[in-house]
């Protein structure tokens, strides 16, 4: 699992702009943030591989392609 800290730079309507350590910005919906999040708050972002989801999507894509090829 990868971990990175981000600071809430600003709130814009229903989104928050997070500033990453390398100065990049990431815009996310407020609904994804912890309750009570505010400008200046530091968040820990966790990145994990969702291998099961990826395999499921690949299977769906293969099935759709097979359906398309059979209909032609």
Backbone bond lengths (Angstrom), bond angles and torsions (degrees), N, CA, C in turn:
res aa  C-N    CA-C-N  psi(-1)  N-CA   C-N-CA  omega(-1)  CA-C   N-CA-C  phi
1 X - - - 1.449 - - 1.526 108.31 -
2 X 1.310 116.08 134.10 1.459 122.39 176.80 1.520 109.02 -95.65
3 X 1.313 116.25 142.19 1.458 121.68 179.66 1.516 108.47 -128.00
4 X 1.325 116.37 136.25 1.460 121.81 176.01 1.529 107.45 -142.98
5 X 1.300 116.04 143.65 1.467 120.70 177.01 1.518 109.39 -95.36
6 X 1.310 116.33 144.50 1.455 122.39 178.24 1.521 108.18 -137.97
7 X 1.309 115.22 146.04 1.461 121.21 178.22 1.519 108.95 -106.39
8 X 1.331 116.02 136.08 1.463 119.10 175.21 1.524 106.93 -72.81
9 X 1.330 115.35 107.89 1.460 121.71 -177.75 1.519 111.04 -75.76
10 X 1.348 114.85 -45.74 1.470 118.81 -179.68 1.522 110.05 -161.76
11 X 1.316 114.21 159.04 1.459 121.78 175.48 1.519 107.49 -107.98
12 X 1.320 115.76 133.57 1.466 121.65 -179.58 1.523 108.65 -131.23
13 X 1.320 116.28 95.61 1.463 120.43 -179.15 1.519 110.81 63.38
14 X 1.319 116.69 -116.20 1.466 121.34 -177.74 1.528 112.12 -97.99
15 X 1.343 116.64 13.48 1.463 119.75 179.79 1.526 110.98 -127.10
16 X 1.323 113.94 161.58 1.457 121.35 174.94 1.522 107.58 -123.69
17 X 1.319 115.28 141.24 1.460 120.36 176.12 1.523 106.98 -102.56
18 X 1.323 115.36 116.72 1.463 121.49 -179.91 1.518 108.90 -97.26
19 X 1.309 116.24 137.76 1.463 120.76 176.63 1.527 107.56 -105.81
20 X 1.336 114.37 125.74 1.452 121.79 -179.37 1.525 109.84 -89.67
21 X 1.335 117.99 163.01 1.468 120.43 -178.02 1.532 114.00 -56.55
22 X 1.334 118.17 -29.49 1.468 120.43 -179.97 1.528 111.97 -88.11
23 X 1.328 116.67 14.27 1.471 125.25 177.10 1.531 114.15 77.01
24 X 1.322 118.67 1.47 1.460 119.94 174.43 1.524 108.54 -70.94
25 X 1.325 115.61 158.54 1.460 121.00 178.64 1.520 109.50 -116.63
26 X 1.310 115.18 144.51 1.448 122.85 178.60 1.524 107.18 -128.92
27 X 1.324 117.25 123.73 1.460 121.46 -179.90 1.525 108.97 -100.32
28 X 1.324 116.41 126.66 1.464 121.31 -179.02 1.525 109.89 -134.69
29 X 1.313 115.24 154.17 1.463 120.51 176.45 1.531 109.49 -67.33
30 X 1.316 116.14 140.64 1.466 120.13 178.49 1.524 111.97 -58.00
31 X 1.323 116.63 -28.65 1.465 120.01 -178.48 1.526 112.65 -63.41
32 X 1.337 117.69 -19.01 1.465 120.89 178.04 1.525 112.78 -84.34
33 X 1.315 116.96 -14.30 1.459 120.72 -175.77 1.519 111.79 -90.37
34 X 1.333 116.22 156.40 1.468 119.35 177.43 1.520 111.34 -61.42
35 X 1.297 115.85 149.25 1.459 122.08 177.56 1.531 109.64 -55.94
36 X 1.317 116.40 136.71 1.457 120.78 178.00 1.520 114.43 84.28
37 X 1.321 117.53 6.94 1.465 120.37 178.79 1.527 109.44 -62.12
38 X 1.324 115.66 142.72 1.459 120.52 -176.61 1.525 110.01 -145.60
39 X 1.327 115.65 165.06 1.459 120.66 178.13 1.526 109.52 -56.85
40 X 1.320 116.23 134.56 1.458 121.45 -179.56 1.515 113.88 93.66
41 X 1.337 117.44 -15.33 1.464 120.58 179.18 1.529 109.71 -67.73
42 X 1.322 115.67 145.08 1.463 121.55 177.73 1.517 108.13 -104.13
43 X 1.326 114.98 128.80 1.458 121.62 -179.33 1.518 110.03 -115.94
44 X 1.324 117.22 144.92 1.456 122.20 172.11 1.519 107.89 -95.98
45 X 1.326 116.59 122.72 1.460 122.05 178.68 1.520 108.29 -101.99
46 X 1.325 116.38 131.61 1.463 121.80 179.95 1.520 108.90 -112.35
47 X 1.317 116.77 131.50 1.448 122.17 177.74 1.516 108.58 -116.67
48 X 1.320 115.66 123.65 1.457 120.63 177.58 1.517 109.36 -130.69
49 X 1.306 115.22 154.80 1.457 121.39 178.65 1.522 108.76 -82.41
50 X 1.313 116.55 130.74 1.456 121.67 179.54 1.528 108.79 -106.62
51 X 1.319 116.04 66.92 1.459 122.44 -174.33 1.529 111.83 -55.66
52 X 1.316 118.34 -41.54 1.464 120.91 -179.48 1.518 112.08 -60.84
53 X 1.325 116.92 -42.39 1.465 121.12 179.03 1.516 110.77 -66.12
54 X 1.319 116.49 -39.79 1.461 120.66 -179.22 1.533 110.34 -63.87
55 X 1.312 116.32 -43.94 1.462 120.19 179.37 1.526 111.12 -64.04
56 X 1.331 116.62 -39.72 1.462 121.29 179.12 1.531 110.13 -62.74
57 X 1.314 117.67 -44.23 1.468 121.59 179.71 1.526 111.25 -65.36
58 X 1.322 116.42 -38.11 1.463 119.54 177.70 1.525 110.36 -64.45
59 X 1.318 117.02 -40.19 1.459 121.31 178.71 1.528 110.29 -64.34
60 X 1.331 117.59 -42.67 1.453 121.18 178.02 1.528 110.71 -61.83
61 X 1.322 116.39 -41.74 1.467 120.24 -179.86 1.530 110.35 -64.59
62 X 1.331 118.12 -41.19 1.470 121.03 178.08 1.524 110.97 -63.58
63 X 1.334 117.06 -42.24 1.465 120.58 179.41 1.524 110.77 -63.36
64 X 1.312 117.30 -42.93 1.463 121.58 179.01 1.522 110.22 -63.19
65 X 1.326 116.94 -44.82 1.458 120.54 178.74 1.527 110.76 -61.01
66 X 1.323 117.30 -41.79 1.467 120.66 177.94 1.524 111.41 -62.45
67 X 1.325 117.12 -39.97 1.459 121.10 178.06 1.524 110.37 -63.47
68 X 1.308 116.47 -42.52 1.462 120.76 179.90 1.531 110.32 -64.45
69 X 1.302 116.25 -45.53 1.473 119.69 -178.93 1.526 112.14 -65.48
70 X 1.320 118.13 -34.33 1.468 121.88 179.04 1.514 111.97 -71.46
71 X 1.328 117.50 -29.65 1.460 120.44 -178.17 1.519 113.22 -78.92
72 X 1.301 117.14 -12.00 1.492 120.41 -179.43 1.468 111.22 -93.69
